[in-house]
Amino acid sequence: MKALYRVFAFLIVPFLGYLLGATIFNFFWDQAEPGDLKNADMIAVAQSCERKGPVAWRGFGYHYDCKIERRFKSGTVNTSTVTGWLDPSDIGKEYAAHTMRRAQVAPDERPHVFVGWLCTFVFAILYLFVIAKVAVPAFPERYLQVPEDLEQPETKP
């Protein structure tokens, strides 16, 4: 029974914490505004979207993988796929965007990023207390007892 509790305390609880933290962060991260279309280097227009979820590395809940058409200032047009910040209601809408690492397309304006980071940080601190509370009973007794030589400090004459 103690081994099952340890699996719960050291594997399940941290994994659930990750999923909850990712859910909180991505809720705010995926909110995008159209941005300044006149000065944009690239404009992203959603063509079709596929629903994913309800549990993924992005957390709990559904998200969408959308195929987009990328229109560059130079006149080049190509297609790509984005995850999260577009959904079926955005099909046909134009968003000012840019290319991030690994050629991922991201919106130029994400209005609630700071709130997302702040909420995720607060959640992480609180969840560390939860993990500590759950993990302490899983430790063997020999780690929970204070050694006798540490209980009373030595007094030097």
Number of C-alpha atoms within 10 A of each C-alpha: 5 11 9 9 16 17 12 16 22 14 11 13 17 16 13 13 18 17 18 19 23 19 21 21 23 21 20 20 20 21 16 21 16 16 17 14 15 10 10 17 16 26 27 30 22 25 16 18 21 12 14 14 13 11 13 14 10 22 22 19 12 13 24 18 19 24 20 22 20 23 20 16 12 8 8 9 13 10 13 14 17 18 20 20 22 26 19 15 9 16 16 14 13 19 25 24 26 18 13 10 7 6 10 12 21 21 22 21 16 17 14 14 18 13 14 20 16 12 15 20 15 11 16 16 10 11 18 13 11 15 15 11 12 16 16 14 14 17 13 10 9 8 9 10 8 9 10 8 8 8 8 8 8 8 5 4 3
